[in-house]
Amino acid sequence: MKIDNPEEKAKHRVRQLIWMYFWLLLLEGALRKWIVPQLSNPLLVVRDPVALAIYFFAIRARIFPRNGWTIALASIAVLTIICTFVQLLPYIAPKSIALVAGYGFHANFFHLPLIFVIARVMRPEDLRKLGWWVLLILIPMSILLAAQFRASPDAFVNRTAGGEGEMMTATLGKVRTAGPFSFVIGVVAYYSLTTGFLLWGVLRKGTYKNWLLAAAGIALVIGIAVSGSRSVVAACVVVVASLAVVVVLRPDMVNRFAQVLMVVLVLGFVVSRTAIFKEGLNVLTTRFTEVAEASETTVTGSVIGRLVSGFSEPFHVLDKAPLFGFGLGIGTNAGAKLLTGHALFLLTEDEWSRIFLESGPILGLAYVLWRCLLAVRIGWLCLRAVSLGNVLPLLLFSSTCLPLINGQFGQPTILGFVVFVTGITLAALHNAEAQLKPPSILPPVKAAARVRSRSAYAERLHGSPTSGPVQSNGALDR
């Protein structure tokens, strides 16, 4: 279909680039591990040119976000970069500062405006198509995870980024399978996203074919079992647990949930009979037990303790950070490699601790607060959408809410999934809002006064033109 309007043509280009961003997010790890391992370091920023092109066409389409969120983010970014140069100039060459701070800017700030661009251009048909691909890809991805699980830790399929070293082990000589991603965190993000789309497809009858839902459901269960990762289990459980919110806000959907439960029980019974599931479940339960014993607590207590520590421990380093911080990007692995030649954590592995130490107590807190407030705002809009009958935003956001607040943005896969999934969450919110409450998006149209001398036919023929729609960033602007 030919598009003549320049702005619509630019929007179409933005959508194409968003799809490219998604495919690179899935293939980035495979490129770094197996195809061109010698380019592992440059490929850390392989999606940056795509993001830049998206911003270029978004400006041409007049949809680049100019709201309070992006203005506040830009202000924090500029001040953080200035403070980084002020702090490091006496010790490090300006070129090295620029490289390290540039990667820190990439990690903390550069990709986040994409959230609002994705929300402005992704249509309902785009989200449905995206979910179809997400579910379909899950099938070969789970087959790959099973192959990695069965292979030895030093096998080719278990190579790490750069082609050197081995994947982290789970227990009983098995690795924490990473699929096509550089690290297991990619599996965590993808499988939780898939859980959201799978539940949406089951609850919203007719969205996807039954064969796809059944195959994806089986692949999901097997993939979780052979992942060897507690985080994969926890992330998928969070998405499933969000259904409790749906039941509370929409009791009329209880009957549909009963049907879903029956399907899950049948699929679970079928999958539980397979040898690969039994072996994977044994490794997974052993992993949970060993960690609980090492921390001298219960399995549930170890999971909760790990979650709570990510929010509490950073405040112990807050008073140890210089006022201007140690410098943007220094706490990332890539920043450390630019400075020392080795990929390591110069400051700390925890995300909030890294931010506080890099940016200082004032700007660090401001940046963390920005992320928390955005999560709270989107979460509230998701709850409102559920009350109106739209469960997709909540299912999607439950898979990315915690990483948005506390995920390690220095790791490109985490950053990419947070930006992409948060963006499509807002797109699902905006699409539903436009369908359910058009007056909140468009200004009211005043009826034109009828000219007395006109007949009814002339009135219909020469009626006054209405004003065009006003651009908006949707509910997030309110």
N, C-alpha and C positions, 0 to 999 in steps of 0.2 A: 504494500500500500504506500503510495507516494504522499509525503507530508510536505505541504507548501509553507505552513507557518513556521518561521525561524525558531520561535520559542518552543513549539511542539517538537520540532526536529531536534533541538538541543536536549529536551527532556528524553526523547527516544534514545539519544546517544548516551545520556546519563544511565538509563536503564541497562543498556548493553554493557557499559563499563561496570555497573554494579554486579552483573552476572559474571564478568571477568574477575572481579574482586573475589567473588564466592569460589570460583573454580581454582584460582590461585591459592586461596586459603586451604583448599583440600589437597592441592598438589605440591605446595611449597615444601613440605617435609620429604616427599618422594624425590624431588629434585635434589635436595640437600643430602639425602642419604644414599641414593642409588644411581641417579642419572648423571648429575654433574657435581659430585662431592667436592671437587676442587673449588667450586664457586659457593661453598656453603656460607661463608661470611657475607658476601654481597647479596645473596638471596634472602638474608634477614629483612631486607627492605624492598623486596621484589614488588610488593603491593603499593609502595609509595608513589611511583609514577602513575599508577592507575588512580589512586586517590587524588593526585594532583589534577589529572585529566577530568575526573568527576567534578572537582571544584571549578575548573575552567568552564565546562559546559553548564554547570549549575548557575554560574554567574550570567552566562549568556541567556539562559532560560528564565532568569530572574527568580530563582528559587533557592539561591544560596542563603542559609539561615542568618538573619540579622535580628536575633532575639536576645533577651537578657542572659541566656545560658552561654551563647557564644561570645558575647561581649565580656562577660565575667571571666570566661576561660582565656580569652586573648589577653586580658589585663594581667591575669596571674602568670601567663606564659612570658610576656614581655618583662615583667618585673623579676621573674625567676632567672631569665637569661642574663639580665643586667647584673643581678647579684652574683651569678656564677662567675662572670668575668672579673668583677670587683674582688671576689674572694680568691680566685686562682691566678690572676695575672702576676703576682710576685713570685710564684713558684713554677708555673708551667707556661710554655710558649703559647702565644695566641692561637696558632694553627691547631695545636693539640686541644686547647680549650674549645675551639669551634667544633671540632670533630666529636668530642665527647658530649658537649652540650647539644649538638645537632642530633645525636642519637637519643639523648634524653628528651629532647623536644618531640622527636618521632614517637617515643614511647608514651609520653604523658599527655601530649596535646594534639599533635598533627591529625590523627585519625578521628578524633571525637566529633568534630562537626559533621562527619559522614552520617552519624546517627540521624540528624535532622534532615539531611538531603535524602536519604533512603526513605524516610517517613513521607516526604513530599511527593515522591514519584512512583513508588511501588503500589500498584493497583490490586484489587481483589484477585483478578486472574493471575497476576504475577505471584502472589503469595500461594495460591493453590498449586501453580506449576512448580514453585520452589519446593513445596512440601512433597510433591510427587517425586521429584528428583532426590530429595533427602532420604525418603523411604526406600527408593529403588537402590541407591548407592549403598545403603546399609547392608544389603545382602552380600555383595562381593567383599565389602569391608569386613564383615564378620567372618567370611571364609579366610581372608588374609590374617585376621587375628588368630583364628584357629591354627593356621599354618605356622605362625610365629610362636604360638603356645607349644606346639608339638616339636618345633625345631630346637636345636641346641642354642645356648646363649651366644655362641660365636658364629652362628650361621649368617649367611648373606642377608636374609630377610630381617635379621635382628641388628643390623648395623645402626650406628648412631649417625647424627648429622656430621658431615665431613668424611664419613666412611671409616672413622677411627673409633676404637673402643667398642663396648657392648652396652646393651640396654640395662637399666636397673632391674635387679631380680626381685621377684615376689617372695617365693619360698619353694622348697622342695625342688630346687634346680630350675624353676621356671621363671621366665622374664615377665615384667609388666608390659604386656603387648601394647605397641603404639600404632599399629596399623600403618597408614601412609604418612602419619605425622612424625615430627621430629621427636616428640616426647609423648608420654601417656596422657598428658593434659589435653591433647587434641582429641583423644578418644573420650575423655570426660565431657568435653564441650559438645562433641558431635552426637554422642549417644543420649545426652540429656535433651538436646534439641530434637532429636528423632523421637524421643518419648513424647514430647509435646505435640508434634505433628501426628504421631500415631494415635494418641488419645483423641485429638481433634477429629481425625478421620473416622474413628469408631463412634464418637458421640454424634457427629454430624453426618448422618446416614446419606450415602450417595456421593460423598465428596471424592472418595477413591474406591477403586475396585476391591472386592473382598479378597481376591488372590494376593493383591499387593499388601493389604493390611495383615493377612495371615503370614505371608512370607517374611515381612518386616518384623512382625511380632516374634516369630521364631528366631530370626537373626539377632534381634535385640537381646533376647534372653541368653542365647549362646554366647554372644559377644561379651555381655556383662560377666558371664561365668568364667570365660577364659582371659579376661582382662588382667586378673591378678591385682586389681587396684581397688582399695576401699573408696577412693574418691569417685570412681565410676558408679559404684553402687549408691553412694550417698547422693550424688547429683541426680540420678534417675529417681530415687525415692522422693526427693524434694518435689520433683515435677508431679509425680503421682499423688503426693500428699496435698498438692494444691487443689485436687478434686474435692477435698473436704470443704474448702472455701466455697466451691461451686454449689455443693449440696446445701450449705447453710443459706446462701444467698438465693438459690433457685431450687427450692424443695420439689418443684414439679419435674425435675430431671432425675429423681430417684429411680423411677422405673427403667429409664435408659441405662443408669449405672448398674442395675441388676443384670441387664442383658450383657453389658460389658464384662462384668465379673464372671459370668458363666463362660464367655468366650475365653477370658484369660485363664480360667481354671482348666479348660479343655486343652488350650495350647500349652499350658504349663505341664500338664500330665504327659503330653506327647513328647515335649522336649526333655523332660526329666528321665525318659527311658534311654536317651542316647548316651553313648560312652564318653563323648567329648564333654558333655555337660556334667556328668558325674565326676570326671577327672578335674574339670575346671572348678566345680563347686568345692571339691576337697581342698584344692590349693587356696581358694578364696577364704574358706572357713579357717584353714590353718593360719593364713595371713592375719586374719582378724584376731585369732586367739593369741598368736605370738606377740602382736603389738600390745594387746591388753595385758598380757603377763609381764612384758617388759616395763610397762608404765604402772604396774601394780594396781590395776583397776579392772572394771568390767569392759566387755566389748563396746557396749553403748557409751560407757563413761569415757573410753579412749577417743571415740569419734567426737563426742561433744567437747571434750577437753581440747582436742586439736582445733576445733572450730572457734572456741572461746579464746584460745591463746592468740589467734591471729588478730583479735580485736583489743586484747588487754595488754599484751607485751609491748606493742609499739609505744605506749605512753610512758614506759620506763626509760626510753631513750630520748624522750622529748626534751628534757632539761639538759641532755648531754650534747645536743646539736648546736652548732654556732648560730648566731642570729641570722646570718645569710646562708647557712648551710655549707656543706663541703663542696657543693657544685652539682649542677644538673647532669645526670647521666652517669656519674661516677659509681653509683650503686648497682648498675646493670652489668651483666656479664660482658656484653659487647663493649661498654664503656671501659671496663677494666682491661679488656684485651687491647683496646686502642692505647691505653696508658702503659700497661706492663707487658703486653705480648701474651698474656695468659687469660683464659676465660674463667673468672672466679668472682666471688662476692667480696668486694673490698669493704663493704659496710655491713650489710645484713641481708638475709634471704627473704625476710618478711616484707610485704609490700608497703604497709604504712610506715614501718621503721625506715625503710629505704627513702620514702618520700620525706619524712621528717629530717633525716640526716642530710639528704641532698639539698633540700630547699629551705631548711630552717623551720623554727616553730611557727612563725607567722604565715609565710606563704605555703608551707607544707600543710598546715591545718586548713588553710583556705582551699587548697586543692582537694584535700580529702573531704571537706565539707561539701564542695561542689558535687563530687561523685555521690555522696550520701543523699543530698537533697534531690538530685536528679532521680535516683532510685526510688525515693519516697514518693515523689510526684508521679512517676510512671506507675508505681504500685497502686496508688490511690485511683488513678484513671483505669487501671485494669480491673479493680474491684467494681467500679461504677459500670464498666462494660459488661461484667458478668451479670449484674443486676438487670441489664437491658437484654440479656440473652446471648451475648458474644463472649465465648470462653477462650477463643484463640489467643488474645493478648496475654491473659493470665498464664496459660500453659507455656507460651514462649518465654515470657519474662521470668517465670519461676526457674527456667534453665540458665538464666544469665544474671539474675539479680545479685547474688553473692559475689560473682566475679566482677561485676560493675562496681561494687562497693570496695572489695578488698582483693581483687585478682591481680596477679603480677603482670602489669602492662609491659615490663621490660622483656617479657617472653612474647614474641610476635604472634604466636598462635592464640594465646589467651586474649591479647588485644584485639585481634581480628574477629574472633567469635563474639566478644562483648560488643564491639561496634556494630557488627552485622546483625546479630540477633536483637539487640536493643532497637536498632533501626526498623527492622521488620515488625517488632512489637508495636512501635509507634505507628507504623503504616497500618497495621490491623486496627489500631484504635481510631485513627483518623478516618479510615474507610467506613468503619461502623458508625462513627459520629456523623459523617456526611449523609449516611443512609437513614439514620434514626432521628437525627436532630438537625436538619438543614438550616433552620433559622439561627442556630448558634454559630454557623459558619458564614452564611450569606446575610447581607443586610436586608431588612424588610423592604418590599417593593410597594410603594404607594400607588394606589389606583388613580389613574388619570381622571380628571374631571370631565364629565360628558358635556359636549357642546350641544346646546339646546336645539340648534337648527339641524343637527345631524339625525338621519334616520338610524334605525338599529343596524341596518346593513352597512351604512357608511361608518358607523362606530366600530364595527368589527373589522372593517377594511383599513381604516386609518388610525387604529388605536396607537397610543403613545408608546414609544420604545421604552423598554425597561433598562435600568442601569446594569452594567456587567458586574460579575462577581469580584469581590475584593480579596486580594491574596492574604492568606493567613498561615501562621505556623500551627494552627489547630489548637487543641485543648492545652497544649504545653505552654502556650503563650499567656494563658489566663492566670 
